[in-house]
Amino acid sequence: MLTVTTSWDDGDVLDVKLARLLDRYNIQGTFYITKDYRKERLSDEDIRALSQRYEIGAHTLTHPDLRGIARAEKMHEIQGSKEWLEHLLGKEVSSFCYPSGFFDAESVELIKEAGFRGARTTLLGNIESFVDPFLLPTTIQVYPMPFRKLGARGYWWGKLLQPFTERSPALRALGVPLTASRSFEALACATFDLALARGGVFHLWGHSWEIEKYNLWRPLERVLSYISNRDDCRYMTNGEVMRSV
């Protein structure tokens, strides 16, 4: 049995559009929300509405690099984000996501002290079972492949192959064919097929504002359709996955 989970970072207003897609295909997931980071942040009412269907997780207050700030400021960012969301939602918020995937040992310690039950990283290319709920890995990010783009049409020529060189090796190490790197959609579906054959956890993640920037809504929808409503899959939030360890 394959576990399928998704997660979505930052709390941009476009998360509402993303949630409608997940609803359409009965895909579960976790939305990690910051208080003061995205210019077009979800309204408090939107966050409450999302929480009726999905897990809401904390993502700090202002999205800093936790490695570069003092202990007291780290605790303010971590504990403060938990308290803000719990006050807003009237229920426990137990999952945390490291901003930009950056963390250190002290950050992990403070997340545990704050009362979280687990934390998600941005480590890619994992489908195997894991042992530490505070180092939850991911499988694949919704991101242009194989070329680096400036927006929906233009390319960043100076870093043209960056997505391929940085993201493809971890998936190729799993056995995903090189030819699948021709697009995000092909790579995601090929990785899902491999995970389905082996079992474990398939974890898709991204940012709604980035999906908009790179015009990836249609490819994402086709991926969600491909991975949805499978009898040999169970669909879980990140928190449920963390607590299953």
N, C-alpha and C positions, 0 to 999 in steps of 0.2 A: 504493500500500500504506500503510495506516494503522498506526502504532505505538500500542499500548495499554499503558500502565503505570499502576500504582497505588502509593500510599505511605501509611504509617500511623504516626502519631507517638506518642511518649512511652513505650511499653512497658508499658501497663496489662495486667493479667491477662486482660482481655476480648479481647486480641489473639488468644488461643487460639480463641475463638468466631469471630472474624473470619477467621482462617486456615482454619477449616473451611468457611466460605462460599466463600472463594477457591478452595479445593481442589475444591469441588463444581462450580465453573464453569470450572476450568482457567485461572484468571486469575493472572498473575504479579504480583509486587510487592516492595516494600522496607519493612521494619519498622525505624523509627528509634527507638532505645531509650536512655533515660536511666538512670543508676544510682540516683540518690537524688532522685526527684521525685514519682512516683506512689506514693500510700500502698499501693495494691494492685499493686505491680510484678510483672511476670513473674518467676518463679523462674529461677535459673540453668539448671535442667534444661529449663524451657520455652523459654528462649532458644536453647539448643543444639538442641532439637527443631525449632524454627521454622527454624533455619539449614540444616536438611537439605532444606528445600523452597523457602525464600525467602531473599532477600538481607537481611542484617542491617546497618544503618547506624548511625553514631554521632549522638548528639543532645545532646552535652555530658553532664556528670555530674549537674548540679543544675538545668538548664533556666533559666539566667539570661538577662537581656537583655544580649547581648554588647556593645551600644553603651555600656553604663553601667558597665563594670568596667575595671580597669587591665589593661595589656598582659600582665603576669605571670599574673594571674588568668584572663585569656582563654586563655592558652596552657595553663594547668593544666586548665581545663574542656575544651578541644578535644583536646589531646594525651592527657590523662588518660582521656577517654572512648574514644579509639581503643585505647590500651594495655589498658584494662580488658576491652573486648570481644574483642580479639585474644587475650589470655591466656585468656579464658573459652572461646572457640571454637577456638583453635588454628589460626587462619587469618587472612589479611589482611582488614581492614575498610577499604574504599576510599571509601565514600560518607558524606557528612555532611549534616545538615539543621539550618538555623538555628532556634534556639528561638523560637517565635512568629513566625518569618519576619524577625526583627530582625537586622541586620548592618550593618557599616560596612567601609570599605576595609581597616582594620587586621585585622579579623576574617577577611576573605577571604585576606589575606596569610598569616596564621598557620595557616589551614586548609591552604593549599598547603604551608607549611613543615612541617606535621605529617605530610605524606605522603598526604593524601587526593587522590583523582583527580577529585572533583567534589562539588558541594553543591547541595541543593535549597532553593528559596525557598518563599514562600506566595503569590507573584504569580499571580493568577487570570486566566482568560480567554484563555489562549494555546493555540493549536493549531499555530502555525507552527513551522518549524525554528528552532533557536536556535544561537548561535555560541560561548557561553561555558559550559563544563561546571560552573563554579562559581556560576552564576546560573540553575540549572535552574528554569523556571517550571512552573506547573500550569494545569489547565483549569478544574476545578470541585471544590469541597469538599462532602463529605457534611454537610449542614447544613439546618435547617428553612428553608422558603421558602413564602410571602413574608413571614411574620410571625415576630417574635422570641418565643421561648418560654422559659418558666422551667423547664420540665420536660416530661414526656410530655403534660400536658394544659393547664397554665396558661400564660398569656401575659404578657409584660413590656409592659404598656400604655404606659409612658413611652417605650419604644423599639420600638414595635410594627412599624414598617416598616423597621427597620435592615437586616435581611438583604436586602431588595429594593433599598434605596437604595445599599448598599455593594457588593453582589455582582452584581446584575443588569446594571448598565451595561456592564461589560467583556464580558459574553456577548452583550448586545444589539448591541454594536459589531461583533461577529463576524457578525451577521445572524440570531441566534437570535430567534425571534418573542417578542414581549412576552407573549403568552398562555401561553407555556411556563413563565413564572415563577410559575404557580399552585401549584407544588409542586416539591420537590427532584427527585423522580422524573421529572416531565415535563421539567424544565429539563435534567437530565442526559441523558435520551434524545434530546431535540431537539438538544443540543450535540453529542452523539455522531454523529447523522445528518449534521450539517453537516461535522464533521471527517472522516467517512467519505467524503463527496463530494469534499472538498478534498485529503485526505491530510494528512500531518504527524504530530503526536503528540497523543493524547488522554490526559490525565493526571488521574486521579481520586484524591483524597486525603482523609484525615480522621483522626479519633481514635475508637478503639473505645469509650472511656468516654463520649464525646459521643453516639455512635450509641445507646448504652444510655440515656443521660439523656433524649434526645429521642424515644425509641421509633422509631428509623429503620431497624431491622433488616429489616423486610419490604420497605419501599421500596428499600433498598440491594440486597437479594437480587434484586428484580425488575430493577434496573438492571444488576447483574452478569450475570443471565441474558440480558438484551437485548444486551449488548456482547460476549458470550462466543462462542467457537467459530466465528468468522467466517473464511472462507477468504481474505478480502481484508485481514486484520489479522495483525500479528505481535505477540505478547505478551512483554513484556520487563520486567526489573527496572529501577529507576532507574539503577543503575550501568551496565547495558548501554546504556541510552539516552545517558548521559553520555559513555561511551567511543565512541559512534558518531559524535560530532561531528568 
